[in-house]
Amino acid sequence: MKLASRFGTLFVLLLLCLFFSLATLNDQHPTDEGAARVLARRIARECPGTPNVLIVVRPGEDDLRYATALEEELERSSGANILGKITGIPSAVRKRLEELGAAGTKLDVIATHHFSAQGVLAGDQFKVLTASQPSLGSAKVIIPPSVRWPVFLKMSNLMDILNMISVIAIIAIGMTMVIITTGIDLSVGSLIAFSGVIVAGAARELGSGPESGIFLLLGCALLGIVGCGLLGSFSGVMVTAFGIHPFIVTLSIMSIARGLSYIIADGPSDVVIEAESYRFLGAGRSLLGIPNSVILMILLYLSAHLLMTRTVLGRHIYAVGGNREAAHLSGVPVKRVLIIVYTICGALAGLGGVVNSSLYGAGSAKSGVGYELQIIAAVVVGGTSLAGGSGKIMGTLVGALILGVIANGMNLTGVTTYPQMVVFGLLILVAVLIDQLKNRKTGTASS
């Protein structure tokens, strides 16, 4: 029972991954550089000597990399004579084949992939075309072998899930601390927008251009984070100094921050950040192709885990949530702790806004709408009790992953938006119900 309580959410996450893996199991047709090398080696085996090869792919950067890797491996493994690389529509392929036929150039292999081996290169169309051109008569269309693999478990899809949850997961760190102290922060969605427009507005006022330096952009980003941190501090002061319920305080800050966002952005239009280097955090990929936002998320979770488990502040946060009066009598600076957690939550919401604006290359007063519900859901699903006093940072990460996996899995299996809303609502309700039953059982046992 204790094991299930401790690792229950992780077990749920693994079950969801297994379910969506089975649900999306399908034939995959690779078009990466590895598939290109496999295809080149197959051509070398099946067509010994120096075959004449025409490479056909679709337009686009990924296909261009595939074609380049294929050409390099063909020249290395078989010394193939490359007759050209076609990256265009079927009519361009037909035209090139007719030119080769008219010139009497012998063609041995058309190297392509599943998606381009259609139309003019498939079935009767290809037979009719090559039959009228003697030099093309022996040409074979060869593609990489397909593999049976879940779409859900493709590396690109897994990275998309992590990138998708990064903003929510980052802010959920602060929300976990707030909820552990029996508080709530409804302003985080608006703070995402507030931070984004501050960064974009500051960059605009400082004359930021496409070639702006990284230090200027870092300064603008810090403005957004500090601005949201100050609003978080204000919420903490209102809660501690005047005894106003966190729900009311943060609901007010939610409206204030959203209104200020529209004022700074001068309306609902996006404020574009022209500097291409600013997209590094949200859209760039760093170590082993992992998105930079995901690396940032992991580092923040490790730091927050250490803070909550190895520092005095972490112990004080749990003490305040467990019994505020007892914590006060034990010498815990309750008011200071509450102000700190609301400040951290606000600052992390500001950081989430920076990541979000970096992803889209613009700050928008409309961004972050409804995010507060997803963030609270990640915390609750991750096992943090709304009654306060208990919860783990890493549990929140698992909760965010559960939400991301469900959203991604439903998209892959064709579930539309409205049923997804129902599923998420039920998920939150079940998580809260489990929390209530757990608290009731604990209370019964203690009495």
C-alpha positions in Angstrom: 0.0 0.0 0.0 2.8 2.3 0.9 4.6 1.5 -2.4 1.4 2.2 -4.4 1.0 5.5 -2.6 4.6 6.5 -3.3 4.9 5.4 -6.9 1.3 5.3 -8.0 1.5 8.3 -10.4 4.7 6.9 -12.0 2.9 3.6 -12.5 -0.1 5.5 -14.1 2.4 7.3 -16.4 3.9 4.0 -17.5 0.5 2.4 -18.2 -0.5 5.4 -20.3 2.7 5.2 -22.3 2.1 1.5 -22.9 -1.5 2.1 -23.9 -0.7 4.8 -26.4 2.2 2.8 -27.7 -0.1 -0.1 -28.5 -2.8 2.2 -29.9 -0.3 3.9 -32.3 1.6 0.8 -33.4 2.0 1.2 -37.2 4.3 0.8 -40.1 6.9 3.6 -40.1 8.6 4.8 -43.2 11.9 6.4 -42.1 13.3 9.4 -43.9 16.2 10.3 -41.6 19.9 10.2 -42.4 20.2 6.7 -40.9 17.6 5.4 -43.3 19.5 7.0 -46.2 22.7 5.1 -45.2 20.8 1.8 -45.0 19.3 2.4 -48.5 22.7 3.2 -49.9 24.2 0.0 -48.6 21.2 -1.9 -50.0 21.8 -0.4 -53.5 25.5 -1.3 -53.3 24.5 -4.9 -52.6 21.8 -5.2 -55.2 23.5 -3.2 -58.0 27.2 -4.1 -58.0 29.6 -2.0 -60.0 29.0 1.6 -60.6 25.2 2.1 -60.9 23.7 5.2 -62.3 21.4 6.6 -59.6 18.8 9.3 -59.6 17.8 10.6 -56.1 14.2 11.8 -55.7 12.8 13.4 -52.5 10.3 16.0 -51.4 11.0 19.6 -50.9 12.0 20.5 -47.3 15.0 20.6 -45.0 14.6 17.1 -43.7 14.4 15.5 -47.1 17.3 17.6 -48.3 19.4 16.1 -45.4 18.2 12.7 -46.4 19.2 13.2 -50.0 22.6 14.6 -49.0 23.4 11.7 -46.7 22.2 9.2 -49.4 24.4 10.8 -52.0 27.5 10.7 -49.7 27.0 7.1 -48.7 26.3 6.0 -52.3 29.5 7.6 -53.5 31.5 6.0 -50.6 30.0 2.5 -50.6 29.6 1.8 -54.3 31.1 4.7 -56.2 27.7 5.3 -57.7 27.3 7.8 -60.5 24.7 10.3 -59.2 22.6 11.6 -62.1 21.0 14.3 -60.0 18.8 15.1 -57.0 15.2 16.0 -57.6 13.4 17.8 -54.8 10.1 18.7 -56.3 6.7 17.8 -57.4 5.9 14.6 -59.5 5.8 16.6 -62.8 9.5 17.6 -62.1 10.3 13.9 -61.7 8.6 13.0 -64.9 10.3 15.7 -66.8 13.8 14.6 -65.5 13.1 11.0 -66.5 12.0 12.0 -69.9 15.2 14.1 -70.3 17.3 11.1 -69.3 15.4 8.9 -71.7 15.7 11.3 -74.6 19.4 11.6 -74.0 19.8 7.8 -74.0 21.3 7.9 -70.5 21.1 4.5 -68.8 19.4 4.6 -65.4 19.8 1.8 -63.0 18.2 3.0 -59.7 15.8 5.6 -58.5 16.7 6.1 -54.8 13.9 7.6 -52.9 11.6 6.9 -49.9 8.1 5.7 -49.3 6.5 9.1 -49.6 8.1 10.1 -52.9 7.8 6.6 -54.4 4.2 7.4 -55.4 2.5 8.8 -58.4 4.8 8.8 -61.4 7.2 6.3 -59.7 4.5 3.8 -58.7 2.7 1.0 -60.6 1.4 1.4 -64.1 2.5 5.0 -64.5 6.2 4.1 -64.0 5.9 1.0 -66.3 4.4 3.1 -69.1 7.0 5.8 -68.7 10.0 3.5 -68.7 8.6 1.2 -71.5 8.7 4.1 -73.9 12.4 4.9 -73.0 14.8 2.0 -73.7 17.5 3.5 -71.4 15.1 3.5 -68.5 13.8 0.0 -69.0 15.9 -1.7 -66.3 15.5 1.1 -63.7 14.4 0.0 -60.3 12.7 2.2 -57.6 14.3 1.3 -54.2 13.3 2.7 -50.9 14.4 2.0 -47.2 12.6 -0.8 -45.5 9.6 0.1 -43.3 9.6 -0.8 -39.6 6.8 -1.6 -37.2 7.0 0.9 -34.4 4.5 3.0 -32.3 4.2 6.6 -33.5 3.9 7.6 -29.9 7.5 6.3 -29.1 9.2 8.0 -32.0 11.9 10.2 -30.6 10.6 13.3 -32.3 7.2 12.7 -30.7 8.7 12.2 -27.2 10.7 15.4 -27.6 7.5 17.2 -28.7 5.7 16.0 -25.5 8.6 17.3 -23.3 8.7 20.6 -25.2 4.9 20.9 -24.9 4.9 20.5 -21.1 8.0 22.5 -20.4 6.3 25.9 -19.6 3.5 24.2 -17.5 6.1 22.0 -15.7 8.4 25.0 -14.9 5.6 27.1 -13.4 4.2 24.0 -11.6 7.3 24.0 -9.4 6.3 27.2 -7.8 2.6 26.2 -7.7 3.6 23.0 -5.8 5.3 25.1 -3.1 2.3 27.4 -2.9 -0.2 24.5 -2.6 2.0 22.7 0.0 1.5 25.9 2.2 -2.3 25.5 1.6 -2.3 28.4 -0.8 -3.3 28.8 -4.5 -2.1 31.1 -7.3 -4.6 31.8 -10.0 -2.5 34.5 -11.6 0.2 32.4 -13.3 -1.5 32.2 -16.7 -1.8 36.0 -16.9 1.8 36.3 -15.6 2.9 34.3 -18.7 1.5 37.0 -20.9 2.8 39.8 -18.7 6.3 38.5 -18.8 6.2 37.9 -22.6 5.0 41.4 -23.4 7.5 43.0 -21.0 10.3 41.2 -22.8 9.0 42.0 -26.2 8.2 45.6 -25.3 11.6 46.2 -23.7 13.3 44.7 -26.8 11.2 47.0 -29.0 12.0 50.1 -26.9 15.7 49.4 -26.8 15.8 49.1 -30.6 16.4 45.3 -30.7 16.9 44.0 -34.2 17.6 40.7 -36.0 21.3 40.8 -34.9 20.8 42.0 -31.3 23.3 40.7 -28.8 22.4 38.0 -26.3 23.1 40.2 -23.3 20.5 42.8 -24.4 17.9 40.0 -24.7 18.9 38.5 -21.4 18.4 41.9 -19.7 14.9 42.1 -21.3 14.1 38.5 -20.1 15.2 39.4 -16.6 12.9 42.4 -16.6 10.0 40.0 -17.3 11.0 37.5 -14.6 11.6 40.2 -12.0 8.3 42.0 -12.9 6.3 38.7 -12.3 8.4 38.0 -9.2 7.3 41.4 -7.8 3.7 40.7 -8.4 4.1 37.3 -6.7 5.7 39.1 -3.7 2.7 41.5 -3.7 0.4 38.5 -3.5 2.4 37.1 -0.6 2.2 40.4 1.3 -1.5 40.7 0.8 -2.0 37.1 2.1 0.3 37.5 5.1 -0.1 41.1 6.2 -3.8 41.5 5.6 -5.1 37.9 5.9 -6.8 38.0 2.5 -7.5 34.5 1.1 -5.0 33.6 -1.6 -7.9 32.7 -4.0 -9.1 36.4 -3.9 -5.7 38.0 -4.0 -4.4 35.9 -7.0 -7.7 36.3 -8.8 -7.2 40.0 -8.6 -3.6 39.8 -9.7 -4.8 37.6 -12.6 -7.0 40.4 -13.9 -4.4 43.1 -13.2 -1.6 41.3 -15.0 -3.8 40.6 -18.0 -4.9 44.2 -18.2 -1.3 45.5 -17.9 -0.3 43.0 -20.7 -2.8 44.5 -23.1 -1.7 48.0 -22.1 2.0 47.3 -22.7 1.2 45.5 -26.0 -1.1 48.3 -27.0 -3.9 45.8 -27.7 -4.3 42.1 -28.6 -1.7 42.1 -31.4 1.5 40.2 -30.9 4.7 42.2 -30.1 7.3 40.5 -32.4 10.8 40.0 -31.1 13.0 40.3 -34.2 16.2 38.9 -32.8 16.6 35.4 -34.1 18.9 34.5 -31.2 16.0 35.0 -28.8 14.4 31.8 -30.1 17.3 29.8 -28.8 15.6 29.0 -25.4 12.1 28.1 -26.7 12.8 26.7 -30.1 16.5 25.7 -30.1 18.0 22.3 -29.5 21.1 21.7 -27.7 22.5 18.5 -26.1 21.8 15.4 -28.2 19.0 17.2 -30.0 17.0 17.8 -26.7 15.1 21.1 -26.7 16.8 23.8 -24.6 13.5 24.4 -22.8 13.5 20.8 -21.7 17.1 21.0 -20.4 16.1 24.1 -18.4 13.1 22.3 -17.0 15.2 19.3 -15.9 17.8 21.6 -14.2 15.0 23.5 -12.4 13.4 20.3 -11.1 16.7 19.0 -9.8 17.3 22.3 -8.0 13.8 22.5 -6.6 14.0 18.9 -5.4 17.2 19.7 -3.5 15.7 22.9 -2.1 12.6 21.0 -0.8 14.5 18.0 0.6 17.9 19.4 1.7 17.4 23.0 2.9 15.9 24.8 5.8 13.5 26.7 3.6 12.1 23.4 2.2 11.5 22.1 5.7 9.8 25.4 6.6 7.5 25.2 3.6 6.3 21.7 4.7 5.9 22.9 8.3 3.8 25.9 7.3 1.5 23.7 5.2 1.3 21.0 7.9 0.3 23.2 10.8 0.8 27.0 10.5 0.2 27.7 14.2 2.6 24.9 15.3 5.2 26.1 12.8 4.9 29.7 14.2 5.3 28.5 17.7 8.4 26.4 16.7 10.1 29.6 15.4 9.4 29.2 11.7 9.1 32.7 10.1 5.7 31.8 8.6 5.0 35.2 6.9 8.5 35.3 5.3 8.1 31.7 4.0 4.7 32.5 2.4 6.1 35.7 0.7 9.0 33.7 -0.6 6.9 30.9 -2.1 4.6 33.3 -3.8 7.6 35.2 -5.1 9.1 32.0 -6.4 5.8 31.1 -8.1 5.6 34.5 -9.7 9.2 34.5 -10.9 8.8 31.0 -12.4 5.7 32.1 -14.2 7.7 35.0 -15.6 10.4 32.5 -16.7 7.6 30.4 -18.3 6.5 33.5 -20.1 10.1 34.0 -21.4 10.2 30.4 -22.7 6.8 30.8 -24.3 7.7 34.1 -26.0 11.0 32.6 -27.1 9.1 29.6 -28.7 6.9 31.9 -30.8 9.3 34.8 -31.3 6.7 37.3 -29.9 5.0 38.4 -26.7 1.3 38.3 -26.7 -1.3 39.6 -24.2 -3.5 36.7 -25.1 -1.0 33.9 -24.2 -1.4 31.8 -21.1 -5.2 31.7 -21.0 -6.3 28.7 -19.1 -2.7 27.7 -18.1 -3.4 28.1 -14.4 -5.8 25.2 -14.5 -3.4 22.9 -16.3 -0.6 23.9 -13.9 -2.8 23.2 -10.8 -3.9 20.0 -12.5 -0.3 18.9 -12.9 0.4 19.6 -9.2 -2.7 17.7 -8.0 -2.3 14.8 -10.4 1.3 14.6 -9.2 0.2 13.9 -5.7 0.4 17.2 -3.9 -2.5 17.6 -1.4 -4.8 20.6 -1.7 -5.0 20.4 2.1 -1.3 21.3 2.3 1.6 19.9 4.1 2.5 17.1 1.6 3.7 16.8 -1.9 6.8 16.2 -3.9 8.4 18.2 -6.6 9.3 15.2 -8.7 5.7 14.0 -8.3 4.6 17.3 -10.0 6.9 16.5 -12.9 5.3 13.1 -13.3 1.9 14.9 -13.1 2.9 17.2 -15.9 4.1 14.3 -18.0 0.8 12.5 -17.5 -1.1 15.5 -18.8 1.3 15.8 -21.7 1.1 12.1 -22.6 -2.7 12.1 -22.5 -3.0 15.2 -24.7 -0.4 13.9 -27.2 -1.9 10.3 -27.2 -5.4 11.6 -27.8 -4.2 13.8 -30.7 -2.4 10.8 -32.2 -5.5 8.6 -31.9 -7.8 11.2 -33.4 -9.7 12.3 -30.3 -11.0 15.8 -30.9 -10.7 18.8 -28.6 -14.1 18.6 -26.8 -13.7 15.0 -25.6 -10.2 15.9 -24.5 -11.7 18.7 -22.3 -14.0 16.1 -20.7 -11.1 13.7 -20.1 -9.0 16.3 -18.4 -11.9 17.5 -16.3 -12.5 13.9 -15.1 -8.7 13.4 -14.5 -8.6 16.4 -12.2 -11.8 15.3 -10.4 -10.4 11.8 -9.8 -7.1 13.2 -8.5 -8.8 15.5 -6.0 -11.2 12.7 -5.0 -8.2 10.4 -4.3 -6.6 13.2 -2.3 -9.7 13.7 -0.2 -10.1 10.0 0.5 -6.4 9.8 1.5 -6.8 12.8 3.8 -10.0 11.3 5.3 -8.3 8.0 5.9 -5.3 9.7 7.5 -7.6 11.8 9.7 -9.5 8.7 10.8 -6.3 6.8 11.6 -4.9 9.7 13.7 -8.2 10.0 15.7 
